[in-house]
Amino acid sequence: MDFLGDRLSENRRGIYREVLQALPDLYERLMSPLAYTVIHDDIHIGNVLYPRNPERESVRIIDWQCWNVDLAPKDLAHMMAIFWFPEQRRALEAPLLRQYYERLCEKGVADYSWEQLWYDYRLCVLRKLFHPPWQWETGHEPNIWWNHLERVMSAYEDLDCRELIQGA
């Protein structure tokens, strides 16, 4: 916050203060083993190889050095809240999450409701607020982390992630 000075609005400073204060309660959800799976943790278009012939080959996800075990929708939050511009995210987010949920159910995932997935997705978006500061801290170029900050803040506000804090 000190680095950004007045380039970070008071409203956004307040968001970070509220989220930091609520993290211990929010992270209680992360202690529950419900809906954990292997995640890529850096999923974006640059880490996906598309086949030249989809009838003979399949899509390949590469660059797995950040893989982890975390909440199932975390990769989706990373891709959609960090990389997609608001108009695209608003149009595709809910239908893709619904399709993802339906696919989980088809593959035998039980005892994980749509409402829980939606909550977990929003929690992951909230957690992604800290991705741009991490990128700044690790020396990423401003044109990367600043754009990510703008998009993730938009997602936080659009999805009313503040409600998660108030419920914590």
Secondary structure, 3 states (H helix, E strand, C coil): CCCCHHHCCHHHHHHHHHHHHHHHHHCCHHHCCCCEEEECCCCCHHHEECCCCCCCCCCEECCCCCCEEEECCHHHHHHHHHHCCHHHHHHHHHHHHHHHHHHHHHCCCCCCCHHHHHHHHHHHHHHHHHHHHHHHHCCCCHHHHHHHHHHHHHHHHHCCCHHHHHHC
